[in-house]
Amino acid sequence: MDFAPVAGWYGGKTGALTRVHVEVMADTAAQVAQYESGVFSLIGFGRQPLAPAAATRYTSDAKLKDQLSLVPAGTTFWIGFNLKSGPFAAVEGGRAGRRAFNEAIDRQALAGAVCNQKTTCVAATGGVVSKGLQGYLGDGADYNVKFDAATAKTEYQAWDPDGSKVKGLTYTYDTNAFNQAVCENLAAQWKKNLAVTVGCVEVDRRTFFDQRNGACAYPMFRQSWAADYDHPQDWFDYLFVTGASSSGSCYSNPNLDKEVSSADAALVTSGTAGYRVAGFMLVNDSIFGGLLYGVQQYLVHPYVKGAGGNALYDNDWTEVRILRSALFVGVGARVVHECDGDAGDVVEADVGVLMPDGQRSSDLRPRLEAPGHDVHRADQHPALLAVEVDERLDVLRIQDVGVGQVARVDVVDDLVARRLHRLVARGDRGVQARIPRH
C-alpha cells in the first residue's frame, strides 16, 4: 500500500514525508532481514510485534539497542476472581484469600518467564488501568502485587486452615501459548509458596468468553483489557461496575458504582479523580490480581525521526521525517586544547564529504584530496562512518571527543572538505560547531 499527502488537507500541514509505503508480511524473520538491508525504514507500525529472537537481539546488542524503542501498549493482564461463587466469593469473605494468592506471586519472575526480556510485557504494579493512560495509579501503587511468600502463606493458612476451600482449584484461560505459559508459571509459584495445587484449564476462545462474561463460571481466570481510548470510563464501565458486560467476576460494589457514575457524568475536562478513587477501591478489596502490562516495540533506523508511538497510537505521519542518508568520509577530529570548566574545548577537525549510501570508500579517494584536507592524517586514520544529516545541513556534531581522536561524527556540512579550528561548546548531544556556508 502506498500513501501520499493530499493538497489542501483539512488537518493542516501534512509534514515532511512525500510518500509512505506500507507492506504487510507474515514472515517476521523476512521483515527484520529487509529492515536490516534498508528496504524498510521501520517495523512496528500498526502495533505489529517483532519476532522474539529479533527483539532480544536488538535489546542485548549495544550497537543495535538504540534502534529498538519500547513503549506501553495500553494493555493489562490480570487474574480474575469469581466474587459470586467459589472460594473467593464476596468482597469481604474472599478478600484474605485473594490477597494471599496475590502476594504469593513474584511478578518479576513471571515477567522473566513470559515477557521475552521485557520486550513484550512488564510487571504490573500501578493498578488495573495500564501505564501510559489516564487512570494509571502510579508505579507501585498496587500494594497487593508486592511479593512476600512468608506473609502470603500465613494469610492463606489463616483463611483456609485445612485447605478445603481451594481443593480442586483451577485457573481457566482461552487457548493461547502466552496464556498457557502464564498459568503454568502461576501454578508453579502457588505450589511453591502456598503449597496449593492449582490446575490449568484451557478452553476454546468462544466458550471461554461465553462462560466467563455471561455466567461468571470460573473461580479464577485469565482476564485482560486493551484500551479503546484514553479514558478510565473505558475500563470501569465494561469491567467493574455492577453488571459490567466483560466482568467475568460478577463483582458488585454500590460505593464503586456511585463513584464511577459521578465520574462518568462529569465533564472530560474535570479530570479523573473519581476513577482514581474507584481504582484504589479495587486495590483495597483485592478484587483483581494485577500481573503484566503490555509493551509495544518499534524498530526504527536512526535516519527516521519522529516514528514510534504511545500507549494508544502510532505517531502521526505528519510528525515523521527522513534525514538525508549519507556517509561521512574524513577524519582528524581532535581536541587541541582543553578549556577549564564547562566553556568548551578547542577542536581541530578535518571535514570530509557527504556521499550517497552505497558508494565505496575507494571511489572517494580523489575527493579526499580536496584543498584544505590533511591527506596524511586521512591516510593514518581512514574512516567511513554512517551519519545522519540534520535539515539545517550546516552543523557538525562531534560526539565522545577525546584528546587525539573522535569516536563518532554524526552530522557534517556539505560536499566540501575544510578545516575547523575553533572553540566549541559542550552540549547534551556532544560537541557542536557551526560551519560557515560556502
Phi, psi and omega per residue, in radians:
M1 nan 2.361 3.140
D2 -2.130 2.438 -3.111
F3 -2.238 2.593 3.095
A4 -2.463 2.632 -3.139
P5 -1.135 2.600 3.137
V6 -1.781 2.192 3.124
A7 -1.100 2.393 3.116
G8 1.277 0.433 -3.133
W9 -0.972 2.387 -3.056
Y10 -1.125 -0.402 -3.105
G11 -1.391 -0.074 3.132
G12 1.814 -2.431 -3.096
K13 -1.188 2.443 -3.117
T14 -1.658 0.024 3.097
G15 1.539 -2.916 -3.010
A16 -1.587 -0.339 -3.080
L17 -1.258 2.412 3.096
T18 -1.843 -0.239 3.137
R19 -2.819 2.431 3.058
V20 -2.243 2.172 3.074
H21 -1.883 2.171 3.126
V22 -1.991 2.221 3.141
E23 -2.197 2.258 3.123
V24 -1.723 2.116 -3.103
M25 -2.230 2.298 3.119
A26 -1.339 -0.519 -3.081
D27 -1.477 1.789 -3.090
T28 -1.190 -0.547 3.096
A29 -1.145 -0.699 3.103
A30 -1.168 -0.608 3.062
Q31 -0.957 -0.920 -3.081
V32 -1.141 -0.706 3.131
A33 -1.049 -0.739 -3.138
Q34 -1.295 -0.545 3.014
Y35 -1.069 -0.818 -3.085
E36 -1.221 -0.396 3.088
S37 -1.545 -0.032 3.090
G38 1.626 0.052 3.133
V39 -1.211 -0.754 3.126
F40 -1.861 2.464 3.104
S41 -1.472 -0.494 -3.134
L42 -2.728 2.768 3.006
I43 -2.242 2.415 3.125
G44 2.265 -0.270 3.123
F45 -1.090 2.455 -3.094
G46 1.353 0.316 3.089
R47 1.104 0.540 3.080
Q48 -1.395 2.529 -3.140
P49 -1.620 2.767 2.982
L50 -1.451 2.730 2.974
A51 -1.101 2.434 -3.077
P52 -0.909 -0.755 -3.113
A53 -1.107 -0.686 3.127
A54 -1.177 -0.716 -3.127
A55 -1.087 -0.775 -3.137
T56 -1.217 -0.594 3.109
R57 -1.111 -0.753 3.142
Y58 -1.271 -0.447 3.091
T59 -1.290 -0.664 -3.009
S60 -1.604 -0.288 -3.105
D61 -1.615 2.022 -3.085
A62 -1.033 -0.513 -3.121
K63 -1.389 -0.298 -3.069
L64 -1.941 -0.363 -2.925
K65 -1.082 -0.461 3.130
D66 -1.184 -0.308 3.131
Q67 -1.448 -0.242 -3.107
L68 -1.788 2.106 3.095
S69 -1.950 2.304 -3.136
L70 -2.049 2.137 -3.102
V71 -2.271 2.726 3.073
P72 -1.000 2.516 -3.083
A73 -1.826 0.088 3.109
G74 1.209 0.481 -3.109
T75 -2.254 2.419 3.082
T76 -2.194 2.446 3.050
F77 -2.013 2.332 3.138
W78 -2.608 2.928 3.046
I79 -1.494 2.221 3.021
G80 -1.646 2.357 3.091
F81 -1.947 2.410 3.106
N82 -1.364 2.007 -3.131
L83 -1.619 -0.033 -3.098
K84 -1.673 -0.707 -3.109
S85 -2.617 2.895 3.136
G86 1.613 -3.066 -3.010
P87 -1.139 -0.441 -3.069
F88 -1.753 0.224 -3.041
A89 -1.171 2.630 3.091
A90 1.352 2.404 -3.115
V91 -1.009 -0.851 -3.112
E92 -1.445 -0.782 -3.027
G93 -1.103 -0.598 -3.097
G94 -1.781 0.025 -3.033
R95 -1.025 -0.835 -3.080
A96 -1.083 -0.681 3.120
G97 -1.174 -0.761 3.129
R98 -1.089 -0.717 -3.135
R99 -1.158 -0.712 3.138
A100 -1.105 -0.767 3.124
F101 -1.158 -0.517 3.072
N102 -1.204 -0.876 -3.055
E103 -1.194 -0.327 -3.108
A104 -1.422 0.018 -3.095
I105 -1.833 2.174 2.987
D106 -1.522 1.764 -3.087
R107 -1.141 -0.534 3.110
Q108 -1.184 -0.669 3.076
A109 -1.163 -0.682 3.089
L110 -1.077 -0.837 3.133
A111 -1.076 -0.669 3.111
G112 -1.103 -0.484 -3.103
A113 -1.500 -0.537 -2.970
V114 -2.159 -0.096 -2.998
C115 -1.807 0.185 3.058
N116 0.883 1.032 -3.140
Q117 1.000 0.725 3.071
K118 1.109 0.375 3.095
T119 -1.572 -0.221 3.124
T120 -2.085 -0.392 3.137
C121 -2.862 2.864 3.106
V122 -2.444 2.850 -3.134
A123 -1.087 2.385 3.124
A124 -1.590 2.130 -3.116
T125 -2.283 -0.044 -2.993
G126 -2.042 0.529 3.117
G127 1.725 3.125 -3.036
V128 -1.281 -0.607 3.121
V129 -1.277 2.263 -3.006
S130 -1.127 2.636 3.065
K131 -1.039 2.461 -3.128
G132 1.683 -0.061 -3.102
L133 -2.098 2.726 3.010
Q134 -1.055 2.376 -3.119
G135 1.747 -0.158 3.038
Y136 -1.125 2.276 -3.023
L137 -1.386 -0.351 -3.139
G138 2.053 2.619 3.139
D139 -0.957 2.226 3.085
G140 1.361 0.072 -3.084
A141 -1.216 -0.455 3.124
D142 -1.542 1.686 -3.071
Y143 -1.247 -0.244 3.107
N144 -1.166 -0.387 -3.058
V145 -1.585 0.069 3.087
K146 -1.284 2.073 -3.060
F147 -1.251 2.155 3.101
D148 -2.649 1.552 -3.034
A149 -1.077 -0.717 -3.100
A150 -1.139 -0.828 3.125
T151 -1.122 -0.709 -3.141
A152 -1.043 -0.763 -3.112
K153 -1.182 -0.679 3.103
T154 -1.097 -0.794 3.137
E155 -1.150 -0.687 3.140
Y156 -1.115 -0.818 -3.096
Q157 -1.138 -0.559 3.069
A158 -1.214 -0.572 -3.126
W159 -1.403 -0.607 -3.064
D160 -2.424 1.258 -2.998
P161 -1.004 -0.664 -3.071
D162 -1.800 0.066 3.095
G163 1.337 0.137 -3.070
S164 -1.246 -0.520 -3.085
K165 -1.164 -0.585 -3.032
V166 -1.885 0.212 3.117
K167 -1.081 2.178 -3.134
G168 1.304 0.322 -3.102
L169 -1.110 2.432 3.133
T170 -2.248 2.718 3.026
Y171 -2.084 2.099 -3.026
T172 -1.860 2.455 3.137
Y173 -2.556 2.760 3.074
D174 -1.460 2.650 -3.026
T175 -0.987 2.052 -3.123
N176 -3.056 2.364 -3.076
A177 -1.092 -0.675 3.127
F178 -1.132 -0.815 3.134
N179 -1.047 -0.692 3.120
Q180 -1.125 -0.779 -3.140
A181 -1.089 -0.688 3.105
V182 -1.093 -0.838 -3.124
C183 -1.056 -0.780 -3.122
E184 -1.097 -0.665 3.111
N185 -1.206 -0.754 3.116
L186 -1.084 -0.789 -3.125
A187 -1.057 -0.704 3.123
A188 -1.137 -0.707 3.140
Q189 -1.204 -0.706 3.108
W190 -1.134 -0.659 3.092
K191 -1.107 -0.765 -3.099
K192 -1.255 -0.764 -2.969
N193 -1.634 -0.421 -3.141
L194 -2.057 -0.178 -3.037
A195 1.059 0.615 3.129
V196 -2.001 2.309 3.089
T197 -1.615 2.129 3.109
V198 -2.061 2.215 3.133
G199 -1.528 2.464 3.082
C200 -1.634 2.129 -3.106
V201 -2.044 2.084 -3.134
E202 -1.810 2.303 3.084
V203 -2.311 2.813 3.137
D204 -1.147 2.739 -2.985
R205 -1.057 -0.780 -3.095
R206 -1.121 -0.806 3.123
T207 -1.087 -0.719 -3.129
F208 -1.003 -0.871 -3.098
F209 -1.222 -0.667 3.119
D210 -1.084 -0.772 -3.086
Q211 -1.366 -0.638 -3.130
R212 -1.233 -0.981 -3.044
N213 -1.331 -0.628 -3.044
G214 -1.492 -0.472 -3.016
A215 -2.272 -0.041 -3.055
C216 0.826 0.945 -2.932
A217 -1.499 -0.251 -2.995
Y218 -1.931 2.336 3.138
P219 -1.146 -0.582 3.128
M220 -2.614 2.370 -2.951
F221 -2.710 2.876 3.068
R222 -1.323 2.271 3.074
Q223 -2.377 2.568 3.089
S224 -2.752 2.879 3.088
W225 -2.677 2.367 3.039
A226 -1.969 2.198 -3.041
A227 -1.046 2.371 3.025
D228 -1.542 -0.499 3.117
Y229 -2.778 2.891 -3.003
D230 -1.551 1.311 3.047
H231 -2.770 2.388 -3.094
P232 -1.077 -0.380 3.106
Q233 -0.962 -0.588 3.136
D234 -1.077 -0.481 -3.114
W235 -1.594 -0.870 -3.000
F236 -1.259 -0.709 -3.087
D237 -1.191 -0.509 -3.088
Y238 -1.706 -0.230 -3.001
L239 -2.149 -0.546 -2.909
F240 -2.244 -0.296 3.071
V241 -1.286 2.807 3.135
T242 -0.987 2.223 -3.137
G243 1.376 0.236 3.139
A244 -0.973 2.349 -2.996
S245 -1.183 -0.415 -3.103
S246 -2.045 0.408 -3.048
S247 -1.154 -1.106 -3.070
G248 1.425 -0.261 -3.088
S249 -1.898 -0.216 -3.061
C250 0.978 0.621 3.092
Y251 -1.241 2.401 3.104
S252 -2.533 2.100 3.140
N253 -2.460 1.872 -3.112
P254 -0.980 -0.595 3.138
N255 -1.166 -0.729 3.087
L256 -1.167 -0.736 3.127
D257 -0.982 -0.765 -3.121
K258 -1.126 -0.759 -3.121
E259 -1.120 -0.771 -3.123
V260 -1.207 -0.685 3.127
S261 -1.065 -0.739 3.116
S262 -1.147 -0.714 3.132
A263 -1.165 -0.663 3.112
D264 -1.109 -0.636 -3.076
A265 -1.371 -0.306 -3.119
A266 -1.290 2.757 3.082
L267 -1.130 2.599 3.120
V268 -0.998 -0.601 -3.122
T269 -1.272 -0.113 -3.111
S270 -1.353 -0.155 3.124
G271 1.611 -2.950 -3.018
T272 -2.156 0.414 -3.079
A273 -1.021 -0.726 3.137
G274 -1.084 -0.677 3.113
Y275 -1.217 -0.560 3.079
R276 -1.127 -0.717 3.077
V277 -1.040 -0.796 3.121
A278 -1.103 -0.672 3.121
G279 -1.082 -0.707 3.118
F280 -1.276 -0.445 3.008
M281 -1.065 -0.760 3.119
L282 -1.083 -0.703 3.119
V283 -1.164 -0.846 -3.073
N284 -1.094 -0.566 3.137
D285 -1.632 0.085 -3.131
S286 0.862 0.812 -3.074
I287 -1.252 -0.547 -3.104
F288 -2.328 2.870 3.082
G289 -2.037 1.623 -3.124
G290 -1.019 2.363 -3.115
L291 -2.092 -1.125 -2.960
L292 -2.511 2.611 2.951
Y293 -1.885 2.407 3.127
G294 -1.242 2.697 3.140
V295 -2.234 2.370 3.056
Q296 -1.822 2.406 -3.118
Q297 -1.840 2.459 2.983
Y298 -2.268 2.147 3.057
L299 -1.833 1.988 -2.952
V300 -2.337 2.291 3.082
H301 -1.158 2.603 -3.108
P302 -1.040 -0.424 -3.105
Y303 -1.441 -0.032 3.085
V304 -1.758 2.078 -3.109
K305 -1.966 2.365 3.079
G306 1.630 -0.065 3.111
A307 -1.406 2.686 3.140
G308 2.438 -2.558 -3.132
G309 -3.123 -3.014 3.096
N310 -2.262 -2.833 -3.049
A311 -1.181 -0.205 -3.120
L312 -2.106 -0.752 -2.925
Y313 -2.307 2.716 2.875
D314 -1.247 2.630 3.061
N315 -1.055 2.532 3.101
D316 -1.081 2.553 3.074
W317 -1.102 -0.415 3.121
T318 -1.147 -0.318 -3.115
E319 -1.634 -0.147 -3.023
V320 -1.674 2.465 3.043
R321 -2.473 2.660 3.131
I322 -1.847 2.095 3.080
L323 -1.349 2.657 3.113
R324 -1.043 2.157 -3.141
S325 -1.502 2.249 -3.029
A326 -2.741 3.060 3.027
L327 -2.099 2.441 3.026
F328 -1.719 2.214 3.113
V329 -2.037 2.125 -3.087
G330 2.441 2.825 -3.064
V331 -2.626 -2.829 2.980
G332 1.593 0.402 3.040
A333 -1.455 2.216 -3.136
R334 -2.680 2.622 3.064
V335 -1.445 2.103 -3.140
V336 -1.756 -0.247 3.064
H337 -2.723 2.130 3.117
E338 -1.625 2.113 -3.135
C339 -1.470 2.640 3.084
D340 -1.275 2.653 3.080
G341 1.273 -2.680 -3.056
D342 -1.812 0.239 -3.055
A343 -1.101 -0.701 -3.111
G344 2.421 -2.995 3.133
D345 -2.277 2.668 2.977
V346 -1.479 2.071 -3.074
V347 -1.990 2.313 3.023
E348 -1.886 2.192 -3.090
A349 -2.469 2.424 2.979
D350 -1.607 2.156 -3.138
V351 -1.736 2.158 -3.091
G352 -1.583 -2.366 -3.036
V353 -2.241 2.778 3.018
L354 -1.742 2.315 3.079
M355 -2.307 2.681 3.115
P356 -1.096 2.664 3.034
D357 -0.984 2.521 3.103
G358 1.798 -0.357 3.089
Q359 -1.216 2.483 3.080
R360 -1.578 2.610 -3.120
S361 -1.058 -0.577 3.135
S362 -1.125 -0.505 3.118
D363 -1.191 -0.362 -2.986
L364 -1.728 -0.095 -3.042
R365 -0.934 -0.768 3.127
P366 -1.058 -0.573 -3.092
R367 -1.304 -0.399 3.129
L368 -1.197 -0.252 -3.105
E369 -1.666 0.368 3.095
A370 -1.100 2.673 -3.113
P371 -0.970 2.388 3.077
G372 1.637 -0.138 -3.140
H373 -1.686 2.379 -3.139
D374 -1.446 1.646 -3.049
V375 -1.118 -0.654 -3.123
H376 -1.046 -0.786 -3.131
R377 -1.174 -0.625 3.118
A378 -1.109 -0.675 3.115
D379 -1.181 -0.586 3.127
Q380 -1.244 -0.671 -3.045
H381 -2.236 1.184 3.127
P382 -1.109 2.567 -3.125
A383 -2.573 2.522 3.021
L384 -2.495 1.626 -2.955
L385 -1.992 2.335 3.043
A386 -1.209 2.399 -3.117
V387 -2.367 2.909 2.960
E388 -2.056 2.442 -3.049
V389 -1.889 2.097 3.135
D390 -1.216 2.716 -3.130
E391 -1.008 -0.522 -3.106
R392 -1.205 -0.506 3.073
L393 1.020 0.391 -3.126
D394 -2.417 0.424 -3.124
V395 -2.193 2.272 3.014
L396 -1.788 2.124 3.077
R397 -1.920 2.222 -3.141
I398 -2.048 1.996 -3.110
Q399 -1.802 2.628 3.089
D400 0.979 0.845 -3.129
V401 -1.314 2.238 3.035
G402 -2.175 2.827 -3.127
V403 -1.056 2.090 3.072
G404 1.617 -0.139 -3.121
Q405 -2.769 2.868 3.017
V406 -2.294 2.332 -3.071
A407 -1.370 -0.643 -3.082
R408 -2.696 2.463 3.014
V409 -2.000 2.119 -3.061
D410 -1.614 -0.779 -3.017
V411 -2.354 2.360 -3.107
V412 -2.325 2.832 -2.966
D413 -1.131 -1.665 -3.032
D414 -2.626 -2.796 -2.970
L415 -1.393 0.944 3.135
V416 -2.453 2.384 3.046
A417 -1.626 2.283 -3.109
R418 -2.701 2.990 -3.075
R419 -1.945 2.277 2.986
L420 -1.762 2.405 3.093
H421 -2.706 1.429 -3.004
R422 -2.741 2.976 3.072
L423 -1.360 2.244 3.090
V424 -2.199 2.490 -3.086
A425 -1.466 2.585 3.016
R426 -1.360 2.548 3.125
G427 -2.608 3.079 -3.113
D428 -1.076 -0.534 -3.109
R429 -1.753 0.352 3.114
G430 1.727 3.126 3.132
V431 -1.165 2.365 -3.115
Q432 -2.214 2.525 3.061
A433 -2.518 2.279 3.122
R434 -1.478 2.308 -3.125
I435 -1.731 2.254 3.121
P436 -1.060 2.463 3.066
R437 -1.257 2.625 -3.105
H438 -1.896 nan nan
